Structure formats: structure tokens, C-alpha cells
Amino acid sequence: QVQLVESGGGLVQPGGSLRLSCAASGGIFTTYVMKWYRQAPEKQRELVAAATSSGIRNYSDSVKGRFTISRDNAKMTVYLQMNSLQPEDTAVYYCNARKMYYPFVDFWGQGIQVTVSS
């Protein structure tokens, strides 16, 4: 079992920045692809960014160039640096760990609110 705990959310003005953290415990961190998802009210959960332990990074088109995902394997933590935030970035952000090989299990954090508003 992997436990994931997010932190760093809150209220920020448009154009501002936030950094989310997700601390993992209970598993071999390097065997998981670490991802950030978000879910806005009345919308489906969407993948925001993903990072493998080997350095591969992927982003959704909506955040490319503004958000940066990184991971510290020694600290078993994944980060999401969010810059140039806009009201449409308002959502609950979830940390996800997906095993890189069979049985490809998923673990989720509890979610953290990010609100972008003036």
C-alpha cells in the first residue's frame, strides 16, 4: 500500500503561483509513475502532468508552459509548480501513483483545493 499526502494548495490571485507537494510512503517510489490530476466542479477528473523516475515528463495542453512537475526520489515526493494561474485552474488537485508494471495498481491522495480568484 502507498499513502499519498498532498499539501500546498490554497487561494491565489490570477497570475500568481503555487507549489503543490505530494509525499509518498509505504512503497518503492521509483517503481511508480507519479501524476497530478484535477477536478473542477461539475467536470470530469483530468490528467494534468506525469513524471517517471527515469525523467520522462508529460503535460496536458492546458497547462503546458505554465506548470512543471518534478520528483525527488530520495524524499519520495512529487511536486507541481504552477505559474501564471488562471481562474480556470481552480479545482481539487489529486496526487496519483501508478505502478509501472503489472498489476498497474493506482493509489490516490485525498485531494487539495486550489482556488484562483481576485
Backbone hydrogen bonds, N-H to C=O, Kabsch-Sander energy under -0.5 kcal/mol:
donor,donor_aa,acceptor,acceptor_aa,energy
3,Q,25,S,-2.9
5,V,23,A,-2.0
7,S,21,S,-2.1
10,G,113,Q,-1.2
12,V,115,T,-2.6
15,G,85,L,-3.6
16,G,13,Q,-2.3
18,L,82,M,-2.1
20,L,80,L,-2.6
21,S,7,S,-2.7
22,C,78,V,-2.0
23,A,5,V,-2.5
24,A,76,M,-3.1
25,S,3,Q,-1.7
29,F,27,G,-1.0
31,T,28,I,-2.1
32,Y,29,F,-1.7
33,V,98,R,-3.0
34,M,32,Y,-0.5
34,M,51,A,-2.4
35,K,96,N,-2.9
36,W,49,A,-2.6
37,Y,94,Y,-2.8
38,R,46,E,-2.3
39,Q,92,V,-2.2
43,K,40,A,-2.0
46,E,38,R,-3.0
48,V,36,W,-3.1
49,A,36,W,-1.6
50,A,58,N,-2.2
51,A,34,M,-2.6
52,T,56,I,-2.2
55,G,52,T,-1.3
58,N,50,A,-2.0
60,S,48,V,-2.3
63,V,60,S,-1.3
64,K,60,S,-1.3
66,R,63,V,-2.5
67,F,63,V,-2.3
68,T,81,Q,-2.4
70,S,79,Y,-1.7
72,D,77,T,-3.1
73,N,71,R,-0.7
76,M,72,D,-0.9
77,T,72,D,-1.8
78,V,22,C,-2.2
79,Y,70,S,-3.3
80,L,20,L,-2.2
81,Q,68,T,-3.0
82,M,18,L,-3.3
82,M,80,L,-0.6
83,N,66,R,-1.8
83,N,81,Q,-0.6
84,S,15,G,-0.6
85,L,16,G,-2.4
89,D,86,Q,-2.5
90,T,87,P,-1.8
91,A,114,V,-2.0
92,V,39,Q,-2.3
93,Y,91,A,-0.6
93,Y,112,I,-3.3
94,Y,37,Y,-2.6
96,N,35,K,-2.7
97,A,107,F,-2.4
98,R,33,V,-2.6
99,K,105,V,-2.6
100,M,31,T,-2.6
104,F,101,Y,-2.4
107,F,97,A,-2.1
109,G,95,C,-2.3
112,I,93,Y,-2.0
114,V,91,A,-2.5
115,T,10,G,-2.8
117,S,12,V,-2.1
117,S,115,T,-0.6
